[in-house]
Amino acid sequence: MLMINIDTFNQARARLDDPATRRKGIEVLRRMLDIKQAHLWRSDVIAPCCGNLGGFACQLSEETQLLEKALSLLDKDDLDGAKPMLDRLAQLIVYGMGQKETPDLIQRLTNSPGPAQ
């Protein structure tokens, strides 16, 4: 079973740099896309009965869109065009796993108003 974490993503991404392993890297990214699409579908289906999954679904939606666009470019051997999307996807994976706070999150937390008096 493929576990989608930053290490797996980075391993797949590293394969893109070598023409001999590029197809394997793209294949792993496609499997990640399939998994994320399935999770997105499930989050949309169960949201009405299981509370608010909007934030989770929103992140999954962005991740799937980034992967779709990046894979489309990779199929055309446009590694430079796919790089910004893969960079953003790496940020989302790390953020979603709680491994690293992003500057945006830190700013939101420090600028949030205190509790109501």
C-alpha positions as CSV (number, residue, x, y, z in Angstrom):
1,M,0.0,0.0,0.0
2,L,1.3,3.4,-0.9
3,M,1.5,5.8,2.1
4,I,1.4,9.4,0.9
5,N,3.7,11.4,3.1
6,I,6.5,13.9,2.3
7,D,9.1,11.2,2.1
8,T,7.2,9.1,-0.5
9,F,6.4,12.3,-2.4
10,N,10.1,13.4,-2.4
11,Q,11.2,10.0,-3.5
12,A,8.8,10.1,-6.4
13,R,9.9,13.6,-7.2
14,A,13.6,12.7,-7.2
15,R,12.9,10.1,-9.8
16,L,11.7,12.8,-12.2
17,D,15.2,14.3,-12.5
18,D,16.7,11.1,-14.0
19,P,15.3,10.2,-17.5
20,A,15.9,6.5,-16.6
21,T,13.5,6.7,-13.6
22,R,11.2,9.4,-14.7
23,R,8.4,7.1,-15.8
24,K,8.4,5.3,-12.4
25,G,8.2,8.7,-10.6
26,I,5.3,9.7,-12.8
27,E,3.6,6.4,-12.1
28,V,3.9,6.9,-8.3
29,L,2.5,10.4,-8.6
30,R,-0.4,9.0,-10.6
31,R,-1.1,6.5,-7.8
32,M,-1.0,9.4,-5.3
33,L,-3.5,11.3,-7.5
34,D,-5.9,8.3,-7.5
35,I,-5.7,8.0,-3.8
36,K,-6.3,11.7,-3.2
37,Q,-9.3,11.7,-5.7
38,A,-10.8,8.7,-3.8
39,H,-10.4,10.6,-0.5
40,L,-11.9,13.7,-1.9
41,W,-14.9,11.8,-3.2
42,R,-15.4,10.2,0.2
43,S,-15.1,13.5,2.0
44,D,-17.7,15.0,-0.2
45,V,-20.0,12.0,0.3
46,I,-19.8,11.8,4.1
47,A,-19.6,15.5,4.9
48,P,-23.4,15.9,5.4
49,C,-23.6,13.3,8.1
50,C,-20.2,13.5,9.7
51,G,-19.7,17.2,10.4
52,N,-17.7,19.8,8.6
53,L,-15.0,18.4,6.4
54,G,-14.8,21.5,4.3
55,G,-11.1,22.3,5.2
56,F,-10.0,18.8,4.5
57,A,-11.9,18.6,1.2
58,C,-10.6,22.0,0.2
59,Q,-7.0,20.9,0.7
60,L,-7.6,17.6,-1.1
61,S,-9.2,19.5,-3.9
62,E,-6.1,21.8,-4.3
63,E,-3.8,18.8,-4.0
64,T,-5.6,16.9,-6.8
65,Q,-5.7,19.9,-9.0
66,L,-2.0,20.5,-8.6
67,L,-1.2,16.8,-9.3
68,E,-3.4,16.8,-12.4
69,K,-1.7,19.9,-13.8
70,A,1.8,18.7,-12.9
71,L,1.2,15.3,-14.4
72,S,-0.1,16.9,-17.6
73,L,3.1,18.9,-17.9
74,L,5.3,15.9,-17.0
75,D,3.6,13.9,-19.7
76,K,4.9,16.6,-22.1
77,D,8.4,16.4,-20.5
78,D,7.9,20.0,-19.1
79,L,9.7,19.5,-15.8
80,D,10.3,23.2,-15.4
81,G,6.6,23.9,-15.8
82,A,5.6,21.2,-13.3
83,K,8.1,22.3,-10.6
84,P,6.1,25.2,-9.1
85,M,3.1,22.9,-8.7
86,L,5.1,20.1,-7.2
87,D,6.7,22.7,-4.8
88,R,3.3,23.8,-3.7
89,L,2.1,20.3,-3.3
90,A,5.0,19.5,-1.1
91,Q,4.0,22.4,1.1
92,L,0.5,21.1,1.4
93,I,1.6,17.6,2.2
94,V,3.9,18.8,5.0
95,Y,1.2,21.2,6.3
96,G,-1.5,18.6,6.2
97,M,0.7,16.1,8.1
98,G,1.5,18.8,10.8
99,Q,5.2,18.3,10.2
100,K,6.0,21.9,9.8
101,E,4.1,25.1,10.4
102,T,3.9,27.3,7.3
103,P,4.5,31.0,7.5
104,D,0.9,31.7,6.5
105,L,-0.4,29.6,9.4
106,I,1.9,31.3,11.9
107,Q,0.8,34.7,10.7
108,R,-2.9,33.7,11.0
109,L,-2.4,32.4,14.5
110,T,-0.4,35.4,15.7
111,N,-2.8,37.9,14.1
112,S,-6.0,36.3,15.3
113,P,-8.0,38.3,17.8
114,G,-8.1,37.1,21.4
115,P,-11.2,35.5,23.0
116,A,-14.3,37.6,23.3
117,Q,-14.7,39.4,26.6
